[in-house]
Amino acid sequence: MRYLFPAILGICGVAILVSLGTWQLRRLAWKEAALAEIEARIGAAPVAVPAAPDPEADRFLPVQAEGELGNDALMVLASIKQVGAIHRFITTLTTPEGRVLLVDLGYRTIVSADISVPQGAVQLTGNLHWPDEVDSFTPEPDNDLWFARDVPAMAEALGAEPVLIVAREVRPGSTITPLPVSTAGISNDHLEYALTWFGLALVWLGMTVFLMWRIKRRTA
């Protein structure tokens, strides 16, 4: 009887931790499938910008567009691994049909001396995107410097539709480097979580065995 309670505690604890690790493995398989689907969508053949894009159904949709870039641009403070702090450049594209769309042209490092924004007629290929970057901690814009890509607010500021094309290629080119949509910024930590839960299960099992050994020594 003296082993019953620690045995039950150990078995229940290990079972719960293993089930959590197994659940994370299922989440890993789901996330990998979702990322593969997103990658396939991002790299699909581009189409014309829909007349009324849907932020959910048309997220990451590859598109082609042409028109005149606007004179005004908003800079978004961001960072890239192994590059450092950058400014993204958001401006407008007025199409031959008279639509005014937002365009994320790309980035320049903050220390770069040449930060001129291209203007005039361009042809571009990219992906529609409605980034989810704004939360309660995001500062308000400081004039033309923004701290997140807030599509509705930027569209209002620049007098455009709330439709953002993140450029993959801009012709003619410029000193601004495109920063295309990718899955790199989508977190996928489920394997690490699974290994953590399985590791805790091993620790719990070891502690249970040690506790039962201590009980045996005390009663010997």
N, C-alpha and C positions, 0 to 999 in steps of 0.2 A: 504493500500500500504506500510505503514511503516514496516509491518511485513513480506513483501514478500521476500526481499533480505535475511534477516537472516534465514527465513524458508527454502528458496532454498539452501542456504549455508549449513544449518544444515542437510537437507535431503540428499544432495549430499555427504557431508562428511561422514555421518553415513553409507550410502549405499556403498561407496568405502571401508571403514574400515571393514564392515561386509563381503563384497565380498572377501577381503584379508584374513580374518579369515576363511571363508568357503573354500577358495583355500588351505589354510594350512591344514585344516581337510582332504581334498582330498589327499593332499601330505602325510599326516599321514597314511591314509589307504594304499596308494601305498607303503610307506616305510615299514610298518608292514608286508605287503605281501612279499616284497622283502627280508626282514630279515628272515621271516619264510622259504622262499625258500632256502636261504643261509644256515640256520641252518640244514634243511633237507639234503642239499648236503654235508655239513661238516660231518654229522653223518652217511652217507650212508656206505654201505659195501665197504671196500678198494679193490682196483684193482692194477695190476702191473703198474709201471710208463710207460706212453705211449712213443713210440719211438720218437715222435716229438710233445711234449706238446705245446698247444696254450695258451698264457698268458691270453686270454679272455675266451675261451671255457672251459679250464681246470682249471681255478682259483678255489681253494678250493677243488679240486678233492681228495678224500681219496685214499691213496696209501699204499702199502706195498713194502718194499725193504730190501735187505740184501747185505752185502759186508764188505769191510775193511774201517774203518775210517782213514782219513789222519793224518799226524803228525802235520800239520800246522792248526792254527785256527785264525779267526778274531773275535775280541770282538766288540760288538756294544753297545754303551752307551744308556740306555733307562731308563724308570721308570715305576713302577706299583703302583697304588693306594694302600695305607695302607701298602706298602712294602718299597717304596723308590727307590733310584737309584740302577740299576742293570746292569750287563753285559750279553748280549746275546752271545752265542758262535756259530759261523758259521764255519763249517769245510767241508771236502769232504767225499763222500762215493763212493768207487770204487766197482762197481757191478761185479759179476762173468762174465758178458758179456763184461767187460772192459769199461763200461760207468763211467764217473766221474761226480757225481751230488753234488750239494750243500745241506747241511743239517743244519738246525737250531736246535741244540740239546736242547736248553733251556737256563736257566739263573742261575746265582748266584748273591747274593747281593754283592755290592762293598766291604763291610766290612768283607765279609766271608774270613776266613783264607785258606780254602781249595778250590782252583780254578783249580784243575787239570782237564784236558780235557780227556775223555775216548778215548782209541785207540783200534785197533784190530777189530776182527770180531763182527758184530752186526746184529740184525734184528730189524727193526723199522717200526712203523705205524705212518702215519701223513697225512698232506694235502699239495698239491702243492699250492704255493702262490707266487705272484709277488707284494710285498708290494709297495704302492705308498707313500713313506716316504721322498723323496728327493725334495727339492725346492731350490730357489735361496739363502735362508738363511742357508742352511746346510753346515757346515764347511767341508773342505777337510779332508780325513782320516789322522790321526797322527800315522804313522807306522801301527801297527796292530789294533789300536783303531779307530773304525768307529763311525759315529754319525747318521747313518741311514742304513737300509738294502737296498742297491743298488745292485740288483741281477746281472745285466750285468757287473758292475764294479767288484763286488766280484768274479764272475766267472772268469773274466780275471786275477784277482790277484792270484787266487788259481788254475788256469788252469783247470776249470771245465765247463760243460755245463751251460747255464743260466737258470737252473731249480733248484728251491729251495723246499726242503721238510721240512716243519715245523713239527718237531716230536711231536707226541702225546704220544708215548710209545717207549722206547728203551730197548732192551734186549741184553746183561745184563744191569742192571741199573747202575747209577753212582751218584756222588754227585751233578750233574747238574740237576736241576728241569725242566722238559719239560714245555713249555709255548705254548700250542696248539693254533691253529687258532680258533677264535670265533667271534661272532658279537659284542662283548663288545666294541670294538674300533670304531664301525660304528655309527656315530652320528645320533640321531633321536630326534630333538628338535622341531618338527612340532607342537606338542600339546602346548608347551610353546609359540611358535610364534602365534598360533591361539588365545590362551587366551589373549596375549598381544594386538592383533588387536581388539578383542571383547571388551577388557577393554577400549581401546582408543575410540571405538565407543560409549561406555557408557559415557565416559568423554566428548566427542564431543556433544552428545545429551544433557548432563547436561549443558554444556556451552551455547548451543543454547537456551535452555529454560531460563537460567539465563539472557542471552542477551535480549530476548524478554520481560522478566519481567522488566528489566531496562528500555527498550523503553516504556513500558506501564506506568511505574511510571513517567517518564519524561513528557509524554504527557497527564497525568491525570490532 
